[in-house]
Amino acid sequence: MQTAHHSLHGAVDKWLAPTFTHPARVARFCRSHVTGARYVCIEGWHDGGAIAIIFFRHDDGTWNVFPPQARRPSMSAARLAA
């Protein structure tokens, strides 16, 4: 797995393709109050006007346009074995 394809920079390049004449900028950076997941809103400009995309940080360090799955309670035999 290549890190460049899953970094925030790589995700912005893939989805917004910023250039010198059409740059991208961070509009907002915060955490979800519900899940605690980090997300970043990136704004870019294209011939059709402004566009904004929200990128979510996943537990494995990747940035994606879809939010991470909520953690659910689970049991495993490894935890119970002593």
mmCIF file of the N, C-alpha and C atoms, coordinates in Angstrom:
data_MODEL
# 
_entry.id   MODEL 
# 
loop_
_atom_site.group_PDB 
_atom_site.id 
_atom_site.type_symbol 
_atom_site.label_atom_id 
_atom_site.label_alt_id 
_atom_site.label_comp_id 
_atom_site.label_asym_id 
_atom_site.label_entity_id 
_atom_site.label_seq_id 
_atom_site.pdbx_PDB_ins_code 
_atom_site.Cartn_x 
_atom_site.Cartn_y 
_atom_site.Cartn_z 
_atom_site.occupancy 
_atom_site.B_iso_or_equiv 
_atom_site.pdbx_formal_charge 
_atom_site.auth_seq_id 
_atom_site.auth_comp_id 
_atom_site.auth_asym_id 
_atom_site.auth_atom_id 
_atom_site.pdbx_PDB_model_num 
ATOM 1   N N  . MET A 1 1  ? 0.838   -1.167  0.000   1.00 0.00 ? 1  MET A N  1 
ATOM 2   C CA . MET A 1 1  ? 0.000   0.000   0.000   1.00 0.00 ? 1  MET A CA 1 
ATOM 3   C C  . MET A 1 1  ? 0.893   1.242   0.000   1.00 0.00 ? 1  MET A C  1 
ATOM 4   N N  . GLN A 1 2  ? 0.644   2.162   -0.885  1.00 0.00 ? 2  GLN A N  1 
ATOM 5   C CA . GLN A 1 2  ? 1.446   3.369   -0.954  1.00 0.00 ? 2  GLN A CA 1 
ATOM 6   C C  . GLN A 1 2  ? 0.804   4.465   -0.122  1.00 0.00 ? 2  GLN A C  1 
ATOM 7   N N  . THR A 1 3  ? 1.609   5.110   0.716   1.00 0.00 ? 3  THR A N  1 
ATOM 8   C CA . THR A 1 3  ? 1.108   6.134   1.615   1.00 0.00 ? 3  THR A CA 1 
ATOM 9   C C  . THR A 1 3  ? 0.611   7.361   0.864   1.00 0.00 ? 3  THR A C  1 
ATOM 10  N N  . ALA A 1 4  ? 1.227   7.722   -0.237  1.00 0.00 ? 4  ALA A N  1 
ATOM 11  C CA . ALA A 1 4  ? 0.836   8.918   -0.977  1.00 0.00 ? 4  ALA A CA 1 
ATOM 12  C C  . ALA A 1 4  ? -0.613  8.856   -1.436  1.00 0.00 ? 4  ALA A C  1 
ATOM 13  N N  . HIS A 1 5  ? -1.111  7.660   -1.703  1.00 0.00 ? 5  HIS A N  1 
ATOM 14  C CA . HIS A 1 5  ? -2.492  7.524   -2.167  1.00 0.00 ? 5  HIS A CA 1 
ATOM 15  C C  . HIS A 1 5  ? -3.494  7.656   -1.023  1.00 0.00 ? 5  HIS A C  1 
ATOM 16  N N  . HIS A 1 6  ? -3.037  7.571   0.220   1.00 0.00 ? 6  HIS A N  1 
ATOM 17  C CA . HIS A 1 6  ? -3.945  7.624   1.346   1.00 0.00 ? 6  HIS A CA 1 
ATOM 18  C C  . HIS A 1 6  ? -3.657  8.803   2.275   1.00 0.00 ? 6  HIS A C  1 
ATOM 19  N N  . SER A 1 7  ? -2.728  9.674   1.903   1.00 0.00 ? 7  SER A N  1 
ATOM 20  C CA . SER A 1 7  ? -2.458  10.864  2.698   1.00 0.00 ? 7  SER A CA 1 
ATOM 21  C C  . SER A 1 7  ? -3.494  11.928  2.351   1.00 0.00 ? 7  SER A C  1 
ATOM 22  N N  . LEU A 1 8  ? -3.603  12.940  3.182   1.00 0.00 ? 8  LEU A N  1 
ATOM 23  C CA . LEU A 1 8  ? -4.537  14.025  2.891   1.00 0.00 ? 8  LEU A CA 1 
ATOM 24  C C  . LEU A 1 8  ? -4.141  14.739  1.601   1.00 0.00 ? 8  LEU A C  1 
ATOM 25  N N  . HIS A 1 9  ? -2.872  14.960  1.423   1.00 0.00 ? 9  HIS A N  1 
ATOM 26  C CA . HIS A 1 9  ? -2.385  15.610  0.199   1.00 0.00 ? 9  HIS A CA 1 
ATOM 27  C C  . HIS A 1 9  ? -2.760  14.794  -1.033  1.00 0.00 ? 9  HIS A C  1 
ATOM 28  N N  . GLY A 1 10 ? -2.559  13.493  -0.960  1.00 0.00 ? 10 GLY A N  1 
ATOM 29  C CA . GLY A 1 10 ? -2.904  12.620  -2.084  1.00 0.00 ? 10 GLY A CA 1 
ATOM 30  C C  . GLY A 1 10 ? -4.397  12.609  -2.370  1.00 0.00 ? 10 GLY A C  1 
ATOM 31  N N  . ALA A 1 11 ? -5.207  12.614  -1.299  1.00 0.00 ? 11 ALA A N  1 
ATOM 32  C CA . ALA A 1 11 ? -6.657  12.620  -1.485  1.00 0.00 ? 11 ALA A CA 1 
ATOM 33  C C  . ALA A 1 11 ? -7.127  13.933  -2.111  1.00 0.00 ? 11 ALA A C  1 
ATOM 34  N N  . VAL A 1 12 ? -6.547  15.049  -1.672  1.00 0.00 ? 12 VAL A N  1 
ATOM 35  C CA . VAL A 1 12 ? -6.903  16.352  -2.254  1.00 0.00 ? 12 VAL A CA 1 
ATOM 36  C C  . VAL A 1 12 ? -6.492  16.400  -3.717  1.00 0.00 ? 12 VAL A C  1 
ATOM 37  N N  . ASP A 1 13 ? -5.305  15.915  -4.029  1.00 0.00 ? 13 ASP A N  1 
ATOM 38  C CA . ASP A 1 13 ? -4.860  15.880  -5.432  1.00 0.00 ? 13 ASP A CA 1 
ATOM 39  C C  . ASP A 1 13 ? -5.803  15.033  -6.286  1.00 0.00 ? 13 ASP A C  1 
ATOM 40  N N  . LYS A 1 14 ? -6.238  13.915  -5.749  1.00 0.00 ? 14 LYS A N  1 
ATOM 41  C CA . LYS A 1 14 ? -7.110  13.011  -6.501  1.00 0.00 ? 14 LYS A CA 1 
ATOM 42  C C  . LYS A 1 14 ? -8.484  13.627  -6.757  1.00 0.00 ? 14 LYS A C  1 
ATOM 43  N N  . TRP A 1 15 ? -9.100  14.200  -5.726  1.00 0.00 ? 15 TRP A N  1 
ATOM 44  C CA . TRP A 1 15 ? -10.471 14.676  -5.829  1.00 0.00 ? 15 TRP A CA 1 
ATOM 45  C C  . TRP A 1 15 ? -10.599 16.095  -6.366  1.00 0.00 ? 15 TRP A C  1 
ATOM 46  N N  . LEU A 1 16 ? -9.657  16.984  -6.039  1.00 0.00 ? 16 LEU A N  1 
ATOM 47  C CA . LEU A 1 16 ? -9.790  18.386  -6.440  1.00 0.00 ? 16 LEU A CA 1 
ATOM 48  C C  . LEU A 1 16 ? -8.805  18.825  -7.520  1.00 0.00 ? 16 LEU A C  1 
ATOM 49  N N  . ALA A 1 17 ? -7.714  18.103  -7.675  1.00 0.00 ? 17 ALA A N  1 
ATOM 50  C CA . ALA A 1 17 ? -6.676  18.424  -8.664  1.00 0.00 ? 17 ALA A CA 1 
ATOM 51  C C  . ALA A 1 17 ? -6.333  19.911  -8.665  1.00 0.00 ? 17 ALA A C  1 
ATOM 52  N N  . PRO A 1 18 ? -5.849  20.426  -7.514  1.00 0.00 ? 18 PRO A N  1 
ATOM 53  C CA . PRO A 1 18 ? -5.538  21.858  -7.451  1.00 0.00 ? 18 PRO A CA 1 
ATOM 54  C C  . PRO A 1 18 ? -4.366  22.233  -8.356  1.00 0.00 ? 18 PRO A C  1 
ATOM 55  N N  . THR A 1 19 ? -4.413  23.456  -8.858  1.00 0.00 ? 19 THR A N  1 
ATOM 56  C CA . THR A 1 19 ? -3.338  24.003  -9.675  1.00 0.00 ? 19 THR A CA 1 
ATOM 57  C C  . THR A 1 19 ? -3.004  25.387  -9.142  1.00 0.00 ? 19 THR A C  1 
ATOM 58  N N  . PHE A 1 20 ? -2.021  26.027  -9.751  1.00 0.00 ? 20 PHE A N  1 
ATOM 59  C CA . PHE A 1 20 ? -1.647  27.376  -9.328  1.00 0.00 ? 20 PHE A CA 1 
ATOM 60  C C  . PHE A 1 20 ? -2.806  28.348  -9.548  1.00 0.00 ? 20 PHE A C  1 
ATOM 61  N N  . THR A 1 21 ? -3.520  28.182  -10.639 1.00 0.00 ? 21 THR A N  1 
ATOM 62  C CA . THR A 1 21 ? -4.649  29.082  -10.934 1.00 0.00 ? 21 THR A CA 1 
ATOM 63  C C  . THR A 1 21 ? -5.933  28.677  -10.215 1.00 0.00 ? 21 THR A C  1 
ATOM 64  N N  . HIS A 1 22 ? -6.050  27.423  -9.815  1.00 0.00 ? 22 HIS A N  1 
ATOM 65  C CA . HIS A 1 22 ? -7.206  26.920  -9.079  1.00 0.00 ? 22 HIS A CA 1 
ATOM 66  C C  . HIS A 1 22 ? -6.718  26.199  -7.818  1.00 0.00 ? 22 HIS A C  1 
ATOM 67  N N  . PRO A 1 23 ? -6.268  26.933  -6.804  1.00 0.00 ? 23 PRO A N  1 
ATOM 68  C CA . PRO A 1 23 ? -5.714  26.295  -5.605  1.00 0.00 ? 23 PRO A CA 1 
ATOM 69  C C  . PRO A 1 23 ? -6.794  25.714  -4.693  1.00 0.00 ? 23 PRO A C  1 
ATOM 70  N N  . ALA A 1 24 ? -6.360  24.902  -3.762  1.00 0.00 ? 24 ALA A N  1 
ATOM 71  C CA . ALA A 1 24 ? -7.236  24.351  -2.726  1.00 0.00 ? 24 ALA A CA 1 
ATOM 72  C C  . ALA A 1 24 ? -6.767  24.903  -1.388  1.00 0.00 ? 24 ALA A C  1 
ATOM 73  N N  . ARG A 1 25 ? -7.718  25.046  -0.453  1.00 0.00 ? 25 ARG A N  1 
ATOM 74  C CA . ARG A 1 25 ? -7.360  25.542  0.881   1.00 0.00 ? 25 ARG A CA 1 
ATOM 75  C C  . ARG A 1 25 ? -8.169  24.831  1.935   1.00 0.00 ? 25 ARG A C  1 
ATOM 76  N N  . VAL A 1 26 ? -7.616  24.763  3.142   1.00 0.00 ? 26 VAL A N  1 
ATOM 77  C CA . VAL A 1 26 ? -8.323  24.162  4.271   1.00 0.00 ? 26 VAL A CA 1 
ATOM 78  C C  . VAL A 1 26 ? -9.336  25.183  4.778   1.00 0.00 ? 26 VAL A C  1 
ATOM 79  N N  . ALA A 1 27 ? -10.607 24.823  4.747   1.00 0.00 ? 27 ALA A N  1 
ATOM 80  C CA . ALA A 1 27 ? -11.659 25.717  5.215   1.00 0.00 ? 27 ALA A CA 1 
ATOM 81  C C  . ALA A 1 27 ? -12.011 25.451  6.678   1.00 0.00 ? 27 ALA A C  1 
ATOM 82  N N  . ARG A 1 28 ? -11.905 24.178  7.097   1.00 0.00 ? 28 ARG A N  1 
ATOM 83  C CA . ARG A 1 28 ? -12.262 23.805  8.460   1.00 0.00 ? 28 ARG A CA 1 
ATOM 84  C C  . ARG A 1 28 ? -11.555 22.520  8.830   1.00 0.00 ? 28 ARG A C  1 
ATOM 85  N N  . PHE A 1 29 ? -11.143 22.413  10.083  1.00 0.00 ? 29 PHE A N  1 
ATOM 86  C CA . PHE A 1 29 ? -10.476 21.214  10.589  1.00 0.00 ? 29 PHE A CA 1 
ATOM 87  C C  . PHE A 1 29 ? -10.974 20.980  12.004  1.00 0.00 ? 29 PHE A C  1 
ATOM 88  N N  . CYS A 1 30 ? -11.658 19.890  12.252  1.00 0.00 ? 30 CYS A N  1 
ATOM 89  C CA . CYS A 1 30 ? -12.124 19.595  13.605  1.00 0.00 ? 30 CYS A CA 1 
ATOM 90  C C  . CYS A 1 30 ? -12.385 18.113  13.818  1.00 0.00 ? 30 CYS A C  1 
ATOM 91  N N  . ARG A 1 31 ? -12.988 17.817  14.971  1.00 0.00 ? 31 ARG A N  1 
ATOM 92  C CA . ARG A 1 31 ? -13.335 16.445  15.333  1.00 0.00 ? 31 ARG A CA 1 
ATOM 93  C C  . ARG A 1 31 ? -14.850 16.323  15.438  1.00 0.00 ? 31 ARG A C  1 
ATOM 94  N N  . SER A 1 32 ? -15.341 15.152  15.116  1.00 0.00 ? 32 SER A N  1 
ATOM 95  C CA . SER A 1 32 ? -16.763 14.861  15.265  1.00 0.00 ? 32 SER A CA 1 
ATOM 96  C C  . SER A 1 32 ? -17.074 14.731  16.748  1.00 0.00 ? 32 SER A C  1 
ATOM 97  N N  . HIS A 1 33 ? -18.156 15.340  17.182  1.00 0.00 ? 33 HIS A N  1 
ATOM 98  C CA . HIS A 1 33 ? -18.553 15.233  18.594  1.00 0.00 ? 33 HIS A CA 1 
ATOM 99  C C  . HIS A 1 33 ? -19.088 13.841  18.918  1.00 0.00 ? 33 HIS A C  1 
ATOM 100 N N  . VAL A 1 34 ? -19.606 13.162  17.920  1.00 0.00 ? 34 VAL A N  1 
ATOM 101 C CA . VAL A 1 34 ? -20.207 11.846  18.140  1.00 0.00 ? 34 VAL A CA 1 
ATOM 102 C C  . VAL A 1 34 ? -19.142 10.744  18.180  1.00 0.00 ? 34 VAL A C  1 
ATOM 103 N N  . THR A 1 35 ? -18.300 10.667  17.142  1.00 0.00 ? 35 THR A N  1 
ATOM 104 C CA . THR A 1 35 ? -17.326 9.574   17.042  1.00 0.00 ? 35 THR A CA 1 
ATOM 105 C C  . THR A 1 35 ? -15.912 9.974   17.442  1.00 0.00 ? 35 THR A C  1 
ATOM 106 N N  . GLY A 1 36 ? -15.622 11.257  17.484  1.00 0.00 ? 36 GLY A N  1 
ATOM 107 C CA . GLY A 1 36 ? -14.271 11.718  17.780  1.00 0.00 ? 36 GLY A CA 1 
ATOM 108 C C  . GLY A 1 36 ? -13.344 11.670  16.578  1.00 0.00 ? 36 GLY A C  1 
ATOM 109 N N  . ALA A 1 37 ? -13.882 11.293  15.418  1.00 0.00 ? 37 ALA A N  1 
ATOM 110 C CA . ALA A 1 37 ? -13.067 11.195  14.202  1.00 0.00 ? 37 ALA A CA 1 
ATOM 111 C C  . ALA A 1 37 ? -12.699 12.593  13.705  1.00 0.00 ? 37 ALA A C  1 
ATOM 112 N N  . ARG A 1 38 ? -11.485 12.734  13.193  1.00 0.00 ? 38 ARG A N  1 
ATOM 113 C CA . ARG A 1 38 ? -11.045 14.008  12.620  1.00 0.00 ? 38 ARG A CA 1 
ATOM 114 C C  . ARG A 1 38 ? -11.570 14.138  11.204  1.00 0.00 ? 38 ARG A C  1 
ATOM 115 N N  . TYR A 1 39 ? -11.882 15.368  10.841  1.00 0.00 ? 39 TYR A N  1 
ATOM 116 C CA . TYR A 1 39 ? -12.247 15.627  9.461   1.00 0.00 ? 39 TYR A CA 1 
ATOM 117 C C  . TYR A 1 39 ? -11.778 17.014  9.050   1.00 0.00 ? 39 TYR A C  1 
ATOM 118 N N  . VAL A 1 40 ? -11.586 17.175  7.755   1.00 0.00 ? 40 VAL A N  1 
ATOM 119 C CA . VAL A 1 40 ? -11.093 18.419  7.184   1.00 0.00 ? 40 VAL A CA 1 
ATOM 120 C C  . VAL A 1 40 ? -11.973 18.777  5.997   1.00 0.00 ? 40 VAL A C  1 
ATOM 121 N N  . CYS A 1 41 ? -12.401 20.027  5.942   1.00 0.00 ? 41 CYS A N  1 
ATOM 122 C CA . CYS A 1 41 ? -13.149 20.519  4.794   1.00 0.00 ? 41 CYS A CA 1 
ATOM 123 C C  . CYS A 1 41 ? -12.170 21.301  3.914   1.00 0.00 ? 41 CYS A C  1 
ATOM 124 N N  . ILE A 1 42 ? -12.013 20.854  2.685   1.00 0.00 ? 42 ILE A N  1 
ATOM 125 C CA . ILE A 1 42 ? -11.096 21.492  1.735   1.00 0.00 ? 42 ILE A CA 1 
ATOM 126 C C  . ILE A 1 42 ? -11.925 22.169  0.643   1.00 0.00 ? 42 ILE A C  1 
ATOM 127 N N  . GLU A 1 43 ? -11.618 23.422  0.375   1.00 0.00 ? 43 GLU A N  1 
ATOM 128 C CA . GLU A 1 43 ? -12.295 24.152  -0.691  1.00 0.00 ? 43 GLU A CA 1 
ATOM 129 C C  . GLU A 1 43 ? -11.371 24.291  -1.886  1.00 0.00 ? 43 GLU A C  1 
ATOM 130 N N  . GLY A 1 44 ? -11.942 24.123  -3.043  1.00 0.00 ? 44 GLY A N  1 
ATOM 131 C CA . GLY A 1 44 ? -11.184 24.288  -4.278  1.00 0.00 ? 44 GLY A CA 1 
ATOM 132 C C  . GLY A 1 44 ? -11.999 25.094  -5.268  1.00 0.00 ? 44 GLY A C  1 
ATOM 133 N N  . TRP A 1 45 ? -11.358 25.495  -6.339  1.00 0.00 ? 45 TRP A N  1 
ATOM 134 C CA . TRP A 1 45 ? -12.006 26.298  -7.370  1.00 0.00 ? 45 TRP A CA 1 
ATOM 135 C C  . TRP A 1 45 ? -11.844 25.628  -8.720  1.00 0.00 ? 45 TRP A C  1 
ATOM 136 N N  . HIS A 1 46 ? -12.914 25.600  -9.467  1.00 0.00 ? 46 HIS A N  1 
ATOM 137 C CA . HIS A 1 46 ? -12.896 25.059  -10.817 1.00 0.00 ? 46 HIS A CA 1 
ATOM 138 C C  . HIS A 1 46 ? -13.635 26.037  -11.719 1.00 0.00 ? 46 HIS A C  1 
ATOM 139 N N  . ASP A 1 47 ? -13.640 25.775  -12.985 1.00 0.00 ? 47 ASP A N  1 
ATOM 140 C CA . ASP A 1 47 ? -14.293 26.673  -13.927 1.00 0.00 ? 47 ASP A CA 1 
ATOM 141 C C  . ASP A 1 47 ? -15.772 26.874  -13.596 1.00 0.00 ? 47 ASP A C  1 
ATOM 142 N N  . GLY A 1 48 ? -16.402 25.869  -13.029 1.00 0.00 ? 48 GLY A N  1 
ATOM 143 C CA . GLY A 1 48 ? -17.814 25.961  -12.667 1.00 0.00 ? 48 GLY A CA 1 
ATOM 144 C C  . GLY A 1 48 ? -18.058 26.703  -11.367 1.00 0.00 ? 48 GLY A C  1 
ATOM 145 N N  . GLY A 1 49 ? -17.029 27.034  -10.623 1.00 0.00 ? 49 GLY A N  1 
ATOM 146 C CA . GLY A 1 49 ? -17.174 27.741  -9.348  1.00 0.00 ? 49 GLY A CA 1 
ATOM 147 C C  . GLY A 1 49 ? -16.483 27.008  -8.216  1.00 0.00 ? 49 GLY A C  1 
ATOM 148 N N  . ALA A 1 50 ? -16.894 27.340  -6.997  1.00 0.00 ? 50 ALA A N  1 
ATOM 149 C CA . ALA A 1 50 ? -16.276 26.762  -5.798  1.00 0.00 ? 50 ALA A CA 1 
ATOM 150 C C  . ALA A 1 50 ? -16.821 25.369  -5.527  1.00 0.00 ? 50 ALA A C  1 
ATOM 151 N N  . ILE A 1 51 ? -15.983 24.535  -4.928  1.00 0.00 ? 51 ILE A N  1 
ATOM 152 C CA . ILE A 1 51 ? -16.369 23.182  -4.535  1.00 0.00 ? 51 ILE A CA 1 
ATOM 153 C C  . ILE A 1 51 ? -15.718 22.899  -3.186  1.00 0.00 ? 51 ILE A C  1 
ATOM 154 N N  . ALA A 1 52 ? -16.430 22.193  -2.322  1.00 0.00 ? 52 ALA A N  1 
ATOM 155 C CA . ALA A 1 52 ? -15.899 21.817  -1.012  1.00 0.00 ? 52 ALA A CA 1 
ATOM 156 C C  . ALA A 1 52 ? -16.103 20.317  -0.814  1.00 0.00 ? 52 ALA A C  1 
ATOM 157 N N  . ILE A 1 53 ? -15.068 19.660  -0.311  1.00 0.00 ? 53 ILE A N  1 
ATOM 158 C CA . ILE A 1 53 ? -15.135 18.223  -0.028  1.00 0.00 ? 53 ILE A CA 1 
ATOM 159 C C  . ILE A 1 53 ? -14.632 18.007  1.394   1.00 0.00 ? 53 ILE A C  1 
ATOM 160 N N  . ILE A 1 54 ? -15.321 17.145  2.124   1.00 0.00 ? 54 ILE A N  1 
ATOM 161 C CA . ILE A 1 54 ? -14.909 16.804  3.488   1.00 0.00 ? 54 ILE A CA 1 
ATOM 162 C C  . ILE A 1 54 ? -14.156 15.475  3.449   1.00 0.00 ? 54 ILE A C  1 
ATOM 163 N N  . PHE A 1 55 ? -12.958 15.466  4.037   1.00 0.00 ? 55 PHE A N  1 
ATOM 164 C CA . PHE A 1 55 ? -12.131 14.262  4.123   1.00 0.00 ? 55 PHE A CA 1 
ATOM 165 C C  . PHE A 1 55 ? -12.098 13.807  5.582   1.00 0.00 ? 55 PHE A C  1 
ATOM 166 N N  . PHE A 1 56 ? -12.258 12.509  5.797   1.00 0.00 ? 56 PHE A N  1 
ATOM 167 C CA . PHE A 1 56 ? -12.284 11.927  7.135   1.00 0.00 ? 56 PHE A CA 1 
ATOM 168 C C  . PHE A 1 56 ? -11.027 11.104  7.360   1.00 0.00 ? 56 PHE A C  1 
ATOM 169 N N  . ARG A 1 57 ? -10.433 11.228  8.552   1.00 0.00 ? 57 ARG A N  1 
ATOM 170 C CA . ARG A 1 57 ? -9.258  10.435  8.907   1.00 0.00 ? 57 ARG A CA 1 
ATOM 171 C C  . ARG A 1 57 ? -9.718  9.130   9.546   1.00 0.00 ? 57 ARG A C  1 
ATOM 172 N N  . HIS A 1 58 ? -9.195  8.025   9.036   1.00 0.00 ? 58 HIS A N  1 
ATOM 173 C CA . HIS A 1 58 ? -9.544  6.702   9.549   1.00 0.00 ? 58 HIS A CA 1 
ATOM 174 C C  . HIS A 1 58 ? -8.486  6.237   10.544  1.00 0.00 ? 58 HIS A C  1 
ATOM 175 N N  . ASP A 1 59 ? -8.807  5.200   11.308  1.00 0.00 ? 59 ASP A N  1 
ATOM 176 C CA . ASP A 1 59 ? -7.905  4.690   12.347  1.00 0.00 ? 59 ASP A CA 1 
ATOM 177 C C  . ASP A 1 59 ? -6.560  4.227   11.803  1.00 0.00 ? 59 ASP A C  1 
ATOM 178 N N  . ASP A 1 60 ? -6.522  3.811   10.538  1.00 0.00 ? 60 ASP A N  1 
ATOM 179 C CA . ASP A 1 60 ? -5.263  3.349   9.949   1.00 0.00 ? 60 ASP A CA 1 
ATOM 180 C C  . ASP A 1 60 ? -4.421  4.505   9.390   1.00 0.00 ? 60 ASP A C  1 
ATOM 181 N N  . GLY A 1 61 ? -4.874  5.752   9.598   1.00 0.00 ? 61 GLY A N  1 
ATOM 182 C CA . GLY A 1 61 ? -4.108  6.914   9.165   1.00 0.00 ? 61 GLY A CA 1 
ATOM 183 C C  . GLY A 1 61 ? -4.449  7.423   7.779   1.00 0.00 ? 61 GLY A C  1 
ATOM 184 N N  . THR A 1 62 ? -5.353  6.761   7.081   1.00 0.00 ? 62 THR A N  1 
ATOM 185 C CA . THR A 1 62 ? -5.720  7.195   5.737   1.00 0.00 ? 62 THR A CA 1 
ATOM 186 C C  . THR A 1 62 ? -6.806  8.270   5.801   1.00 0.00 ? 62 THR A C  1 
ATOM 187 N N  . TRP A 1 63 ? -6.900  9.056   4.731   1.00 0.00 ? 63 TRP A N  1 
ATOM 188 C CA . TRP A 1 63 ? -7.935  10.082  4.588   1.00 0.00 ? 63 TRP A CA 1 
ATOM 189 C C  . TRP A 1 63 ? -8.839  9.682   3.437   1.00 0.00 ? 63 TRP A C  1 
ATOM 190 N N  . ASN A 1 64 ? -10.142 9.681   3.681   1.00 0.00 ? 64 ASN A N  1 
ATOM 191 C CA . ASN A 1 64 ? -11.109 9.274   2.674   1.00 0.00 ? 64 ASN A CA 1 
ATOM 192 C C  . ASN A 1 64 ? -12.307 10.221  2.673   1.00 0.00 ? 64 ASN A C  1 
ATOM 193 N N  . VAL A 1 65 ? -13.107 10.167  1.622   1.00 0.00 ? 65 VAL A N  1 
ATOM 194 C CA . VAL A 1 65 ? -14.287 11.022  1.523   1.00 0.00 ? 65 VAL A CA 1 
ATOM 195 C C  . VAL A 1 65 ? -15.487 10.408  2.247   1.00 0.00 ? 65 VAL A C  1 
ATOM 196 N N  . PHE A 1 66 ? -15.348 9.198   2.760   1.00 0.00 ? 66 PHE A N  1 
ATOM 197 C CA . PHE A 1 66 ? -16.425 8.578   3.533   1.00 0.00 ? 66 PHE A CA 1 
ATOM 198 C C  . PHE A 1 66 ? -15.979 8.471   4.988   1.00 0.00 ? 66 PHE A C  1 
ATOM 199 N N  . PRO A 1 67 ? -16.909 8.627   5.939   1.00 0.00 ? 67 PRO A N  1 
ATOM 200 C CA . PRO A 1 67 ? -16.529 8.578   7.362   1.00 0.00 ? 67 PRO A CA 1 
ATOM 201 C C  . PRO A 1 67 ? -16.173 7.166   7.800   1.00 0.00 ? 67 PRO A C  1 
ATOM 202 N N  . PRO A 1 68 ? -15.349 7.059   8.842   1.00 0.00 ? 68 PRO A N  1 
ATOM 203 C CA . PRO A 1 68 ? -15.007 5.726   9.359   1.00 0.00 ? 68 PRO A CA 1 
ATOM 204 C C  . PRO A 1 68 ? -16.229 5.089   10.017  1.00 0.00 ? 68 PRO A C  1 
ATOM 205 N N  . GLN A 1 69 ? -16.222 3.767   10.055  1.00 0.00 ? 69 GLN A N  1 
ATOM 206 C CA . GLN A 1 69 ? -17.307 3.039   10.707  1.00 0.00 ? 69 GLN A CA 1 
ATOM 207 C C  . GLN A 1 69 ? -17.261 3.300   12.210  1.00 0.00 ? 69 GLN A C  1 
ATOM 208 N N  . ALA A 1 70 ? -18.420 3.402   12.814  1.00 0.00 ? 70 ALA A N  1 
ATOM 209 C CA . ALA A 1 70 ? -18.489 3.587   14.263  1.00 0.00 ? 70 ALA A CA 1 
ATOM 210 C C  . ALA A 1 70 ? -18.003 2.320   14.958  1.00 0.00 ? 70 ALA A C  1 
ATOM 211 N N  . ARG A 1 71 ? -17.287 2.499   16.047  1.00 0.00 ? 71 ARG A N  1 
ATOM 212 C CA . ARG A 1 71 ? -16.839 1.336   16.810  1.00 0.00 ? 71 ARG A CA 1 
ATOM 213 C C  . ARG A 1 71 ? -18.011 0.740   17.554  1.00 0.00 ? 71 ARG A C  1 
ATOM 214 N N  . ARG A 1 72 ? -18.094 -0.577  17.498  1.00 0.00 ? 72 ARG A N  1 
ATOM 215 C CA . ARG A 1 72 ? -19.181 -1.286  18.150  1.00 0.00 ? 72 ARG A CA 1 
ATOM 216 C C  . ARG A 1 72 ? -18.607 -2.206  19.214  1.00 0.00 ? 72 ARG A C  1 
ATOM 217 N N  . PRO A 1 73 ? -19.385 -2.466  20.249  1.00 0.00 ? 73 PRO A N  1 
ATOM 218 C CA . PRO A 1 73 ? -18.913 -3.413  21.258  1.00 0.00 ? 73 PRO A CA 1 
ATOM 219 C C  . PRO A 1 73 ? -18.674 -4.783  20.624  1.00 0.00 ? 73 PRO A C  1 
ATOM 220 N N  . SER A 1 74 ? -17.630 -5.445  21.055  1.00 0.00 ? 74 SER A N  1 
ATOM 221 C CA . SER A 1 74 ? -17.336 -6.776  20.522  1.00 0.00 ? 74 SER A CA 1 
ATOM 222 C C  . SER A 1 74 ? -16.706 -7.638  21.596  1.00 0.00 ? 74 SER A C  1 
ATOM 223 N N  . MET A 1 75 ? -16.791 -8.915  21.388  1.00 0.00 ? 75 MET A N  1 
ATOM 224 C CA . MET A 1 75 ? -16.158 -9.874  22.296  1.00 0.00 ? 75 MET A CA 1 
ATOM 225 C C  . MET A 1 75 ? -15.221 -10.751 21.479  1.00 0.00 ? 75 MET A C  1 
ATOM 226 N N  . SER A 1 76 ? -14.170 -11.186 22.116  1.00 0.00 ? 76 SER A N  1 
ATOM 227 C CA . SER A 1 76 ? -13.274 -12.129 21.457  1.00 0.00 ? 76 SER A CA 1 
ATOM 228 C C  . SER A 1 76 ? -12.765 -13.133 22.490  1.00 0.00 ? 76 SER A C  1 
ATOM 229 N N  . ALA A 1 77 ? -12.465 -14.308 22.020  1.00 0.00 ? 77 ALA A N  1 
ATOM 230 C CA . ALA A 1 77 ? -11.971 -15.350 22.924  1.00 0.00 ? 77 ALA A CA 1 
ATOM 231 C C  . ALA A 1 77 ? -10.593 -15.007 23.462  1.00 0.00 ? 77 ALA A C  1 
ATOM 232 N N  . ALA A 1 78 ? -9.795  -14.264 22.699  1.00 0.00 ? 78 ALA A N  1 
ATOM 233 C CA . ALA A 1 78 ? -8.453  -13.905 23.131  1.00 0.00 ? 78 ALA A CA 1 
ATOM 234 C C  . ALA A 1 78 ? -8.476  -13.052 24.402  1.00 0.00 ? 78 ALA A C  1 
ATOM 235 N N  . ARG A 1 79 ? -9.462  -12.182 24.515  1.00 0.00 ? 79 ARG A N  1 
ATOM 236 C CA . ARG A 1 79 ? -9.567  -11.350 25.708  1.00 0.00 ? 79 ARG A CA 1 
ATOM 237 C C  . ARG A 1 79 ? -9.940  -12.164 26.941  1.00 0.00 ? 79 ARG A C  1 
ATOM 238 N N  . LEU A 1 80 ? -10.725 -13.209 26.730  1.00 0.00 ? 80 LEU A N  1 
ATOM 239 C CA . LEU A 1 80 ? -11.221 -14.001 27.853  1.00 0.00 ? 80 LEU A CA 1 
ATOM 240 C C  . LEU A 1 80 ? -10.231 -15.050 28.318  1.00 0.00 ? 80 LEU A C  1 
ATOM 241 N N  . ALA A 1 81 ? -9.365  -15.508 27.435  1.00 0.00 ? 81 ALA A N  1 
ATOM 242 C CA . ALA A 1 81 ? -8.389  -16.542 27.797  1.00 0.00 ? 81 ALA A CA 1 
ATOM 243 C C  . ALA A 1 81 ? -7.276  -15.935 28.653  1.00 0.00 ? 81 ALA A C  1 
ATOM 244 N N  . ALA A 1 82 ? -6.954  -16.597 29.720  1.00 0.00 ? 82 ALA A N  1 
ATOM 245 C CA . ALA A 1 82 ? -5.901  -16.047 30.584  1.00 0.00 ? 82 ALA A CA 1 
ATOM 246 C C  . ALA A 1 82 ? -4.810  -17.039 30.824  1.00 0.00 ? 82 ALA A C  1 
# 
